Amino acid sequence: MDFTSYDGAQHRVPRLQKALRIATAIMGVTIEQARILIRGLKDDRGTLVVSWAATPHPHQTNAFAVAWEQCGEHQASVSHIVVG
């Protein structure tokens, strides 16, 4: 799983990792299971971009909205793309 940001700044990676930990807890999956579902997370100027292996269930997308809010950003600042 890739953790990236719009500017390549490595100090953003811990926040993406925190969002992943929170979201996996909400979804009820392990980090290893999440690695199968998710290809990457990107912080794009405060918007969390979640790249999925397949179309996510609404519960999964909501988990990332809640997680991103707990990381200090607005829930609406999450986008989801399916990259296969």
C-alpha positions as CSV (number, residue, x, y, z in Angstrom):
1,M,0.0,0.0,0.0
2,D,1.3,3.4,-1.0
3,F,1.2,6.5,1.3
4,T,1.8,9.7,-0.7
5,S,1.1,13.4,-0.6
6,Y,0.8,16.1,-3.2
7,D,4.2,17.5,-2.3
8,G,6.0,14.3,-1.4
9,A,6.4,15.4,2.2
10,Q,7.1,12.4,4.4
11,H,5.7,14.1,7.5
12,R,2.2,13.5,6.1
13,V,2.6,9.7,6.1
14,P,2.0,9.2,9.9
15,R,-1.4,11.0,9.5
16,L,-2.3,8.7,6.6
17,Q,-1.3,5.7,8.7
18,K,-3.4,6.9,11.5
19,A,-6.4,7.3,9.2
20,L,-5.8,3.7,8.0
21,R,-5.7,2.4,11.6
22,I,-8.9,4.1,12.5
23,A,-10.7,3.1,9.3
24,T,-9.7,-0.5,9.7
25,A,-11.0,-0.6,13.3
26,I,-14.3,0.8,12.1
27,M,-14.5,-1.6,9.2
28,G,-13.6,-4.5,11.5
29,V,-10.6,-5.7,9.4
30,T,-6.9,-6.1,10.0
31,I,-4.2,-4.0,8.4
32,E,-3.3,-7.1,6.4
33,Q,-6.8,-7.4,5.1
34,A,-6.9,-3.7,4.3
35,R,-3.8,-4.1,2.1
36,I,-5.9,-6.4,-0.1
37,L,-8.7,-3.9,-0.4
38,I,-6.8,-0.7,-0.7
39,R,-4.0,0.2,-3.1
40,G,-3.0,3.5,-1.5
41,L,-3.8,6.6,0.5
42,K,-2.9,10.1,-0.6
43,D,-3.1,13.5,1.2
44,D,-3.9,15.9,-1.6
45,R,-3.9,19.3,0.1
46,G,-6.1,18.1,3.0
47,T,-8.3,15.8,0.9
48,L,-7.8,12.1,1.6
49,V,-7.8,10.1,-1.7
50,V,-8.4,6.4,-1.1
51,S,-7.4,4.1,-4.0
52,W,-9.4,0.9,-3.9
53,A,-8.7,-2.5,-5.6
54,A,-12.5,-2.9,-6.2
55,T,-15.6,-0.8,-5.7
56,P,-15.9,-0.2,-1.9
57,H,-19.0,-0.8,0.2
58,P,-20.6,2.4,1.6
59,H,-19.6,1.2,5.1
60,Q,-16.0,1.2,4.0
61,T,-16.1,4.7,2.4
62,N,-17.9,6.0,5.6
63,A,-15.1,4.5,7.7
64,F,-12.5,6.7,5.9
65,A,-14.7,9.8,6.3
66,V,-14.9,9.3,10.0
67,A,-11.2,8.4,10.3
68,W,-10.2,11.5,8.3
69,E,-12.3,13.7,10.5
70,Q,-10.6,12.2,13.6
71,C,-7.3,13.2,11.9
72,G,-8.4,16.8,12.0
73,E,-9.9,17.2,8.5
74,H,-13.5,17.6,7.3
75,Q,-15.4,14.4,6.5
76,A,-16.3,15.8,3.0
77,S,-12.6,16.0,2.2
78,V,-12.4,12.3,1.2
79,S,-12.5,11.0,-2.3
80,H,-12.5,7.4,-3.5
81,I,-11.2,5.9,-6.7
82,V,-11.1,2.4,-8.0
83,V,-7.8,1.5,-9.6
84,G,-8.2,-2.3,-9.8
